[in-house]
Structures are given as structure tokens and as C-alpha cells.
């Protein structure tokens, strides 16, 4: 079952395919991996939260499903929704949560207490190339929008979903913009830290680096990376430009960005907001790319969702309804509960089962990791012999392995690694 099968049904941790961003290879291979093969998020299924849990008087269930996108890749997904007895209506609105480039569907746990009490279900997925889903590479939105299309088709076919909105962070926000340009039926978009174009982000990261890198070298490196990624992953990084799509987006959108974000600078959201054609608003908050968003920002997001998603048949009309505070989550056994063996200890609802609902869940920072890798890879390429010397000036692996020096041994090891990578 591809990469999903490597982990197994119980979610046990195993080594995954794909090169670590700090893995072997030259500087340009490292730079390519920063974009298309960052570290794949590893997690246990238990980190998605209990299969069945209670908030207030409502009982919810996490339904894990597999979808297949148009490229034939299997996506691992989770749909959080009320159980039949707790559903206020047969059809409920749904928010699709899209994670960042080093993330997974585990990120969605931070929005569950915001959305579920309002009768909004949450659909989370590992986008292709991420988490437990199949896929060798990511594309920062170009292919991931096909994943969103598969999810939307699934939700529309259930017969239990009314309106659909999307909440995306970083790569997920860029994906949401590029998908929304195809689908005007989305009720709303929450766009946290999107970028205007990948090329702009890369140039700005290099400019902030502690290394002094000549601008001509940056351009040369990006051209080489563009060719390499087109060969390996089949897409053009110059087409990674959500700014080219906002002119045809008419879905209501709320942009969010941290003022101290040094990975994707705040001007990206400001420019996208200025060019966006639909109803729009923008909130700049204190914090960086991965900071938990302050309460006033979360309140503003819920007001936005209330005005765009919770309308018509989904409007809250109960006069006794009170906006929930941070309700306690009570894990429940799967129904029907199996009788406990005599003398067996009672199931625990302790801290390990509740940790998934912590108020400030830390999201692994990709900012420092990728910024350092890009800067290091470019700096180590000054000067790069491959740019200045003819091919014949460099002995091949076969010409060097006969010597007794360490350089020949290292080259031989790199050649074996390349062959193993090709074999995979």
C-alpha cells in the first residue's frame, strides 16, 4: 500500500522514504530538497485525538478515510463531525484544513475547539507527499490543489455537507488560493501566511542570510534548481505564484499574517490582499510564522466564518446559544464499548489522551530550517566548480576510486547513494 503501508494500521513509527533536508548530496540537491522534499512529518495516529470524544453536551467522532487524487495517490484524511444523535441537522457546513509544508493533518487539532461547537465539521488531510499520504515530493500548492479537489468531491458526495470553506496555513494558504481560482463555490477562505511567489520567498531568504551571496549567483542557482525540480518532480517553480491567481478569486477571504514573520514576510499577504478580487479583510498580528495566533485573531476568524459559512440553513437561530469558551474535551470509548475483562484497569482519560487539545500546540518550525538550508547550500556553492570548469576537468567516480585517498572513497560512497536513490 505504498508509503501508507510502511507505517502499518496501528500507526507505529518507522523510517519513511524521502531524503531528509540535511541529507547527502551537493548544494543544489540540498536546495531542491528544501522545496520539494522537506522533512516528512512523523506522528502516531493517537496524536489525531480520540476516535470519539465529548465537548459540552455534544459527542463527536473522528472518521479516518482514504481518498485518491487524480494522480492516483492515496491521501490519508480525518473527518471530525458530530455523531448522529448530536447532529443539529442532517447537513452541516465543513471547513477543510490545509497544513504547511512540513506539517500534517495533526495541525487541524488546533481549530477543532473553535469550529466544532458551532456545528461546523472539520476535514483534515495529509496532502500528497506529506505525513502518511503517498507521494515522493511536494509542490507547495501546484499539485496539492488536486488534493483539495478530491476532498471537495468527496464531501459533496456525502449528502451530509452543506457549505464548504477552507482554512490554510503557509503552503496550505497558497494551495487554497490556487484551488479557489478554480472553484467559486467555496463559501470562505482563511489564509494564514500565504506567499506571492516562491521565487520572491527564496530571494528574500537569501537576502536575510548571514552569508554574503552575490545576486548573480542566486539567479544562477535558482535556474539550476528550476531545471532539476522540473526533471525530478515534474513542475515549474516559476509557476508557484499565488499572486497570479488572486485576480480570479471571488470567494470571501480573510488574510492573517505575523508581523515578525521572517520566513514569509508580511508584505506577501498585504500584496495578495490588495490584488484579491472577492470580499476580503486582513489581520496583522504579533508573532512570527509559527506563533500561536492571539485570541482576538481567533475571535475575528470565527466572526468571519459566522458571516460567510453559518448563513441560510446553517445559521445559528437558537436564542439560547452562547459562544463556547474552551470546553473540556472528554475522550470516550468507541461505541458500543466492549466489556472489560475481569480485573482489567479502567481506560484512562489522563494527560496523554488530552495532550492533543492543548491550547498552544507547537507547530514544528520550518522557517529556521529552510532558511538556514537555502543560505548554507548557496554559500557552499561559492565558487561551484560545476559552473566554472569543463566536465573533463573533473575525474569521474571510476577514475578516482582506484586511489587510496579519502576523496575517492567519499565519491564512491556518493555514487552508491545515488544508485540506491534511483533504485527506490
Secondary structure, DSSP 4 states (H G I P E B T S, - for coil): -HHHHHHTTTT-----SS--TTSSS-HHHHHHHHHH-PPPP---GGGG--SEEEETTEEEEEEEEEEE-TTS-EEEEEEEEE-GGG-SSSSEEEEEEE--TT--GGGGHHHHHHHGGGT-EEEEE--TTSTTS--S---TTTTHHHHHHHHHHHHHHHSSEEEEEEEEETHHHHHHHHHHTT-TT--EEEEES--S-HHHHHHHHHHTSSS---HHHHHHHHHHHHHHHHHHHS--GGG--GGGTGGG--S-EEEEEETT-SSS-THHHHHHHHH--SSEEEEEESS-TTPPPPHHHHHHHHHHHHHHTS-GGGS---TT-----SPPEEE-PPSSPPPPPTTPPPPP-SHHHHGGG-TTPPPPP-HHHHHHHHHHHHHTTTT-HHHHS-GGGS--HHHHTTS-SHHHHHHHHHHHHHHHHHH-
